[in-house]
Amino acid sequence: MLTKALAGVGNNTKERMFRMNITLCLHRAARPEEIEELPETWKCAPTGMAGGPVALIWSKGIEVVDSCKPCLAPGHQVLYQGRPDLWIPTDCGKCPPCLARAKIANRPNDRASFDASKKKAGVT
């Protein structure tokens, strides 16, 4: 179903499927011609991560870097007092995946500066 939703867009040789807390996600890299069609305002759009995955299901054509991996020692944040069964995972902030996400969170918040910071760090 997810691959059908992305039919005809992006580069299907560069994809990653992962699960957030209750969301199944399929990310696909954009093709160069799709990036060219983006409006100028895209270059100033905020960047960053929504948080770490709960599970990395698969990845193809994309290096599996630490920032894309789940926390190795997640905590449990209970949502409602008296209902310990209703909780969400929280990052420990200390393991390699959490430390890698913290570096991303501290990058510049506009696309042009973000891209420049990746080039400076040697990340493609």
Sequence and secondary structure as in RCSB ss.txt:
>XXXX:A:sequence
MLTKALAGVGNNTKERMFRMNITLCLHRAARPEEIEELPETWKCAPTGMAGGPVALIWSKGIEVVDSCKPCLAPG
HQVLYQGRPDLWIPTDCGKCPPCLARAKIANRPNDRASFDASKKKAGVT
>XXXX:A:secstr
 HHHHTTTSSEEEEEEEEE SS EEEEEE  HHHHHTS GGGGGS    S   SEEEEEESS   GGGS  SS E
EEEEETTEEEEEEEE  S SHHHHHHHHHHTS SSHHHHHHHHHHHT  
